[in-house]
Amino acid sequence: MEKEALPVVWGCAKFQEYIVGLTVNIETDHKALVPIFLHKALDALSSRLQRMKLKMMIYSYQVLYIPGKDLVIADALSRSPIEERQEKELTRNWLQSIFKWLLPLVQQLIKDCQKFAKLSKRMKFAFS
């Protein structure tokens, strides 16, 4: 179990400056990780898992179980080669998941830029 949890902890530490303050969705195909990171008390874990869970306490995250066959962004080295047709479908699914995540952020950015443009026009008018 520690071998499955270690990449999660390492990835969060590696990208700490990008994810602190955000709620991160951690997708795993290892079902046993979900209760370890979400529900189990520290005293019910081994010492290694306790240290890992303590390191993860600075982050806001959710651990989601997704079966390995449904994980779109999986480690390519741990999977068997995929037929070309399936590869195109997986690429399309991957792009859709990225755009689904990115679209609300872009829409909010556009709204914020529009508000800033209106505010800057008001400020110029007020100080003119």
Secondary structure, 3 states (H helix, E strand, C coil): CHHHHHHHHHHHHHCHHHHCCCEEEEEECCCCHHHHHHCCCHHHCCHHHHHHHHHHCCCEEEEEECCHHHCCCCCHHHCCCCCHHHHHHHHHHHHHHHHHHHHHHHHHHHHHHHHHHHHHHHHHHHHC
